[in-house]
Amino acid sequence: MANRRNFIKTTAIASVAVALNGFRGKTEEEEIVVPSGKVKTRATGERSGAKPIVLSTWNFGIPANNAAWEILKNNGRALDAVEAGVKIPEGDPNERSVGYGGRPDRDGRVTLDACIMDEFSNIGSVACLEHIKHPIMVARAVMEKTPHVMLVGEGALQFALSQGHKKENLLVEASEKEWKEWLKTSNYKPIANIENHDTIGMIALDVHGNLSGACTTSGMAYKMHGRIGDSPIIGAGLYVDNEIGAATATGHGEEVIRIAGCHLVVELMRQGKSPQKACEEAVARIVKLTKNRNKNLKDIQVGFIALNKKGEHGAYCVQGGFNYAKYDDTGNKLIDADYFLR
């Protein structure tokens, strides 16, 4: 009798589900286990079967995109893809501007910043973190395992250690040699596209039609100890709105923060602008404010990349020299961004 009741109940539920799917136009649903242990169900609807795409800043975006694509091509989440992608330059001792191998501040200390944002607007960030090779992993742990969105300095380090990360020396021999050479003059004037080549930002759209992003950096070479740029600041160096699109930035962090750059790019897309036009308008605002402050545009570089829900993308920067990597079903390509200062 019990088996018969269960059969009837199961059959009824299945019938309702079929009817609802027909009513919704066969909307698909996917279960996601969130950090609390509860299961969230999201309707992927018309965006199910979207064509994956991943964008990342600078030429180290090519190997980073390769790692991200391994996840995207297997129907994985954009969140997992961007984390896996940016970990590649983070762990490269030959890369001078991200993670292990990054140039130190003027005191000879390598301090790292990172943030991450998913399709549910969950966010996590770390800043001025020392001794940890993969700050993006710590940022994700802040997002998923704490009630906070940002940890900095010693507190970020202690949290990282509590999560099983190993404390290690991030100042590689080549970076230390460069720093000691710099100390002879201690002249602090970052060169556009060299010491501004300081961030990997990555944004991705997965097959479910969902967006996520990550951003990680060792910051400006020979900065004051404790200086924080735009990279770990949600809305400045990275922003994701799963209804609209995503954006990330690179270059002079102070200038990006001044206009809340990536939030601005996404909001411009919300108003109907293409990713390309949104990036161009954000750069135009930086140009205007720089001129208003009587600063020389040739001394700064800021670049934005953006991606919308349709998979359309764009990029723009203050002056030539910024490039970005794009991986979609046509392959992995490095593209020179258009720029303002001719």
C-alpha positions in Angstrom: 0.0 0.0 0.0 2.8 2.4 0.9 4.6 1.6 -2.3 1.4 2.3 -4.3 1.0 5.7 -2.5 4.6 6.6 -3.2 4.2 5.6 -6.9 1.1 7.8 -7.2 2.8 10.7 -5.4 5.9 10.4 -7.6 3.8 10.2 -10.8 1.8 13.2 -9.8 5.0 15.3 -9.1 6.5 14.3 -12.4 3.3 15.2 -14.2 3.3 18.7 -12.6 6.9 19.1 -13.5 6.3 18.3 -17.1 3.4 20.7 -17.2 5.3 23.5 -15.7 8.2 22.9 -18.0 5.8 23.2 -21.0 4.4 26.4 -19.5 7.8 27.9 -19.0 9.1 27.0 -22.4 11.2 24.1 -21.0 13.2 26.3 -18.7 16.1 24.3 -17.2 17.0 24.4 -13.6 20.4 23.8 -12.0 21.1 23.1 -8.3 24.1 24.8 -6.7 25.4 24.0 -3.3 26.2 27.3 -1.6 28.6 27.7 1.4 25.8 27.5 4.0 25.2 23.9 2.7 21.7 24.9 1.4 20.9 24.2 -2.2 20.1 27.2 -4.4 18.1 26.5 -7.6 18.6 28.9 -10.5 16.5 28.9 -13.7 18.9 29.1 -16.6 16.0 29.6 -19.0 16.7 31.1 -22.4 20.4 31.5 -21.6 20.9 27.8 -21.2 23.3 26.7 -24.0 25.0 30.1 -24.2 28.3 30.1 -25.9 31.1 30.4 -23.3 33.6 33.2 -23.5 36.4 34.4 -21.2 38.4 37.7 -21.4 41.5 38.6 -19.4 43.9 41.5 -19.3 47.4 41.6 -20.8 49.4 38.9 -22.6 49.5 36.6 -19.6 45.8 36.3 -20.2 46.6 33.7 -22.9 47.8 30.9 -20.5 45.3 32.1 -17.9 42.5 31.7 -20.5 43.7 28.2 -21.3 43.1 27.2 -17.7 39.7 28.9 -17.5 38.6 27.3 -20.8 39.2 23.8 -19.5 36.4 24.5 -17.1 34.1 26.4 -19.4 34.3 23.9 -22.2 33.1 21.2 -19.8 30.0 23.2 -18.8 31.6 24.4 -15.6 30.7 27.6 -13.7 32.3 30.9 -14.7 33.3 31.4 -11.0 35.5 28.3 -11.0 36.9 29.2 -14.4 38.0 32.7 -13.4 39.6 31.5 -10.2 41.5 28.7 -12.0 42.5 31.2 -14.7 44.1 33.9 -12.6 45.9 31.4 -10.5 48.2 30.8 -13.5 50.0 34.2 -13.4 49.7 34.3 -9.6 51.9 31.2 -9.3 54.4 32.2 -12.0 57.7 33.4 -10.4 58.7 35.0 -13.7 55.7 37.3 -13.7 56.6 40.6 -12.2 53.2 42.1 -11.5 51.0 39.3 -10.1 51.4 37.1 -7.1 54.6 35.0 -6.6 57.4 37.0 -8.3 55.6 40.3 -8.1 57.7 43.5 -7.5 57.8 44.6 -3.9 56.8 47.9 -2.3 59.5 50.5 -1.4 60.2 48.6 1.8 61.0 45.4 -0.1 57.7 43.7 0.9 55.5 41.9 -1.7 51.9 42.7 -0.9 49.0 41.3 -2.9 45.5 42.3 -3.5 42.6 40.3 -5.1 38.8 40.1 -5.4 36.2 37.7 -6.8 32.5 38.1 -7.6 30.0 35.5 -8.7 26.6 35.4 -10.5 24.7 35.8 -7.2 26.6 39.1 -6.3 28.6 37.2 -3.7 31.9 39.0 -3.2 35.2 38.4 -1.4 38.4 40.4 -1.3 41.8 40.6 0.3 44.3 43.5 0.4 47.9 44.1 1.5 48.2 40.3 1.9 51.8 39.0 2.4 53.4 35.5 2.1 50.5 33.8 0.3 51.0 32.7 -3.3 47.3 32.6 -4.3 45.4 35.6 -2.9 42.5 34.8 -5.2 41.9 31.6 -3.3 41.8 33.6 0.0 39.4 36.1 -1.5 37.1 33.3 -2.5 37.3 31.8 1.0 36.4 35.2 2.5 33.3 35.2 0.2 32.3 31.7 1.0 33.4 31.1 4.6 33.1 34.4 6.5 30.3 37.0 7.1 32.6 39.7 5.6 33.6 40.8 2.1 37.1 42.1 2.7 40.1 41.2 4.9 43.4 43.2 4.9 46.9 42.9 6.1 47.7 40.7 9.1 44.1 39.7 9.5 44.0 38.5 5.9 47.2 36.5 6.5 45.9 34.9 9.7 42.7 33.9 7.9 44.7 32.4 5.0 46.8 30.4 7.3 43.7 29.1 9.1 42.4 27.9 5.7 45.5 25.8 5.1 47.6 28.1 3.0 51.4 27.9 3.4 53.4 31.0 4.4 56.3 31.5 2.0 58.7 34.1 0.7 57.3 35.7 -2.4 60.2 38.0 -3.2 62.1 36.1 -5.9 65.7 36.8 -6.6 65.1 38.8 -9.8 62.6 41.1 -8.2 64.8 41.7 -5.2 67.7 42.6 -7.5 65.5 45.2 -9.3 64.3 46.6 -6.0 67.9 47.1 -4.7 68.8 48.8 -7.9 65.8 51.1 -7.5 66.8 52.0 -4.0 69.9 53.8 -5.4 67.7 56.6 -6.6 64.3 55.8 -5.0 62.7 57.7 -7.9 59.0 56.8 -7.9 57.5 57.5 -11.3 55.6 54.5 -12.7 56.0 54.0 -16.4 52.8 53.4 -18.4 52.3 49.9 -19.7 55.4 48.6 -17.7 54.8 49.2 -14.0 51.1 49.7 -14.8 51.1 46.2 -16.3 50.2 45.2 -12.8 46.9 43.2 -12.8 45.2 40.3 -14.3 41.5 40.8 -14.4 39.3 38.1 -15.9 35.6 37.9 -16.7 33.7 35.0 -18.1 30.3 33.8 -19.4 29.5 30.1 -18.9 27.2 27.8 -20.8 24.5 28.5 -18.3 24.5 32.2 -19.3 26.0 33.2 -16.0 28.9 35.7 -15.4 31.7 35.9 -12.8 35.0 37.7 -12.5 38.3 37.8 -10.7 41.1 40.3 -10.3 44.5 39.9 -8.7 47.7 41.9 -8.5 50.9 42.7 -6.6 50.2 46.4 -7.3 52.5 49.2 -8.4 56.2 48.5 -8.0 57.8 50.4 -5.2 54.6 51.8 -3.9 54.3 53.0 -0.3 53.7 50.2 2.1 50.0 49.8 2.6 49.0 51.3 -0.7 45.8 49.7 -2.2 44.8 50.2 -5.8 41.5 49.3 -7.5 42.1 45.6 -7.9 40.6 44.4 -4.6 37.8 46.9 -4.6 34.4 45.7 -5.9 33.0 48.3 -8.2 36.4 49.7 -9.1 38.7 47.0 -10.4 35.9 44.5 -10.9 32.1 44.4 -11.1 29.6 41.7 -12.2 25.8 42.1 -12.6 24.4 38.8 -13.8 21.4 40.6 -15.4 23.6 42.9 -17.5 27.4 42.2 -17.8 30.8 42.3 -16.2 33.9 44.5 -16.4 37.4 44.6 -15.0 40.2 47.1 -15.2 44.0 47.5 -15.2 46.4 50.4 -14.9 46.6 53.3 -12.5 44.3 52.1 -9.7 43.9 55.5 -8.2 42.3 56.8 -11.5 39.9 53.8 -11.7 38.8 54.2 -8.1 38.1 57.9 -8.8 35.2 57.0 -11.1 34.2 53.6 -9.6 35.3 52.4 -13.0 33.9 48.9 -13.5 30.6 49.6 -11.8 30.3 52.6 -14.2 31.0 50.4 -17.2 28.3 47.9 -16.2 25.8 50.6 -15.5 26.4 52.1 -18.9 25.7 48.7 -20.4 22.5 48.6 -18.3 21.5 51.9 -20.1 21.9 50.1 -23.4 25.4 50.9 -24.4 27.5 48.1 -26.0 30.5 46.8 -24.0 32.8 48.8 -26.4 30.9 52.1 -26.0 30.7 51.6 -22.2 34.5 51.2 -21.9 35.1 54.2 -24.1 32.8 56.4 -22.0 34.6 55.3 -18.8 37.9 56.2 -20.3 36.5 59.5 -21.4 35.6 60.4 -17.8 39.1 59.5 -16.6 40.5 61.7 -19.4 38.3 64.6 -18.4 39.1 64.4 -14.7 42.8 64.1 -15.4 42.7 67.3 -17.5 40.6 69.1 -14.9 43.3 68.3 -12.3 46.0 69.6 -14.7 47.7 66.2 -14.9 49.5 64.8 -17.9 47.6 62.1 -19.7 50.8 60.6 -20.9 51.8 59.7 -17.3 48.8 57.4 -16.8 47.3 54.3 -18.3 43.9 52.7 -17.6 42.3 49.9 -19.6 38.9 48.4 -19.3 37.5 45.1 -20.7 33.7 44.4 -20.6 31.4 41.5 -21.5 27.6 41.4 -21.6 25.0 38.6 -21.3 24.9 38.2 -25.1 28.6 37.4 -25.1 29.5 40.7 -26.8 32.7 42.2 -25.6 34.7 45.5 -25.7 37.9 47.1 -24.5 39.4 50.6 -24.4 42.3 52.4 -22.8 43.9 55.8 -22.3 47.0 55.2 -24.4 48.3 52.5 -26.7 50.0 49.5 -25.4 47.2 47.7 -23.6 46.2 44.3 -24.9 43.8 41.6 -23.7 43.1 37.9 -24.4 39.8 36.5 -25.6 38.9 32.8 -25.7 35.7 31.6 -27.3 34.7 28.9 -29.8 37.1 30.5 -32.3 40.1 30.0 -30.1 42.4 32.0 -27.8 43.6 35.3 -29.2 45.6 38.3 -28.0 44.0 41.6 -29.1 45.4 45.2 -29.0 42.8 47.5 -27.4 41.8 50.7 -29.1 42.8 53.8 -27.2 42.2 57.5 -26.7 45.6 59.2 -26.8 46.7 59.3 -30.4 
